[in-house]
Amino acid sequence: MSQFLPEAFQSFLPNLIQIFYLIATGFFIVGIKRLGSPATARSGNQLASLGMLIGVAVTLFDREIIAFEFIIAGVIIGALIGVFAAKKVQMTAMPEMVAIFNGFGGGASALVAWGEFTRLAPATFDTQGLVTTGLSILIGSITFTGSFIAFGKLKGFIGGGRIALPGQNYINLLLTAVALGLVGWFAVDPEYQLVFWLLFSLALLIGVLTVLPIGGADMPVVISLLNSYSGIAASMAGFVLGNNLLIISGALVGAAGLILTNIMCKAMNRTLWNVLFGAFGGVPDAGETDTGDKSYQQTFADDVAIQCAYASKVVITPGYGLAVAQAQHILKEVANMLEERGVTVKFGIHPVAGRMPGHMNVLLAEADVPYDQLYDMDEINPEFKSTDVVLIIGANDVVNPAAKTSPDSPIYGMPILNVDDAKRTIVFKRSMSPGYAGIDNNLFYSDKNQMFFGDAKKSLQELATALQDLD
């Protein structure tokens, strides 16, 4: 295509392409920055998408790709899948979809590196090209299978607890060392195809064996880490292709994922090493937990309505149960009704509430909860002492006082929402079963706590009706 352009313009074309890549990179950086706030996240996503559109269009022009049949077919199929996913996938399944996206991203990077290697003669690659090809295949394949194991754990058809062989951690470390050795061998002797296929196969196996032992309670961290892996794999593929935009965008995703992973680990007071090699938690049994001699107070909609209606300040702490019940819209209605009565309503969000980073923020944004009502853990914790009522809807482990009071608890030291500082806590829950970490919550048995049993959506509807009856 470039041969049809004026000669003077052709000489400037490589620089112009890099300028467009730089513009696209700017859109990526600004887009990621704006994703840091719910108020600007939508525009940030649009800016990043525009940057990707520019990058794809310029790359197609730069590589003089004329046969667009497969590209157009891929765009149409991908767009249809995207529209279907956006409309059909429920908010509760969003973590699973993110896990799949991570897997496809890693798998695509591995396939790109593989395709470029098989398209060209091995002799055309220098040592750096061979190393980056091997790393892209290794990291991309680990991301692919690891993400689908995470999907299975989140979906529930793979057990959420630790599934491991004796000495599994040592096996994983040994396999990883062997895989890195194969990358080195591949860089030295790329003509030996067996090494290439052993690397591919071993990477897929490592992805399975790495994520399988990790407990379900650690899935938010795992999703964030796999997202980082997918970015690193894409960056490696950029080196293979010699594409600066892919290198930069992959590095941005990789760095952002690692930063978010670090934030998640701090929010759980755990190291990444402990998450990967010492995970706990899984899907608890649906039945009642044996509470022994412990007693709890049960409440009902009328009583909750009176307590909330005559409170000065109410804080709502959502969790995964809110997403399961799809109760975010009725929760917004309840919050509006309380505000009309002059009650100050705030939402306290724990960094790891839900099944993925930002899950609760997205859920509440879908119900048009004002962004200025959303407070992160550090902002809301000082306010609990002046709060009359805390409505805990679907949250469990992130409000468990054992994190502060029980040194023997697996979650000891994890920063939590200090709801026990409030005058009254009311837990919306189906039963007395433990949370996703499988740990009993002593908050349930506190003198200041009441249990409101039932499906969260139905319970909130009953609360809304009771508030209306107070008028």
Buried (B, 14 or more C-beta within 10 A) or exposed (E): EEEEEEEEEEEEEEEEBBEBBEBBBEBBBBBBEBBEEBBBBEEBBEBBEBBBEBBBEBBBBBEEEEEEEEEEEEEEEEEEEEEEBEEEEEBBBBBBBBBBBBBBBBBBBBBBBBEBBEEEEBEEBEEEBBBBBBBBBBBBBBBBBBBBBBBBBBEEEBBBBBBBEEEBBEBBEEBBEEBBEBBEBBBEEBEEEEBBEBBBEBBBBBBBBBBBBBBBBBBBBBBBBBBBBBBBBBBBBBBBBEBBBBBBBBBBBBBBBBEBBBBBBEBBBBEBEBBBBBBBBBBBEEEEBEEEEEEBEEBBBBBBBEBBBEBEBBBBBBBBBBBBBBBBEBBBBBBEBBEEBEBBBBBBBBBBBBBBBBBBBBBBBBBEBBBEBBBBBEEBBEBBEEBBBBBBBBBBBBBBBBBBEBEEBBBEEBBBBBBBBBBBBBBBBBBBBBBBBBBBBBBBBBEBBBBBBBBBBBBBBBBBEBBEEEE
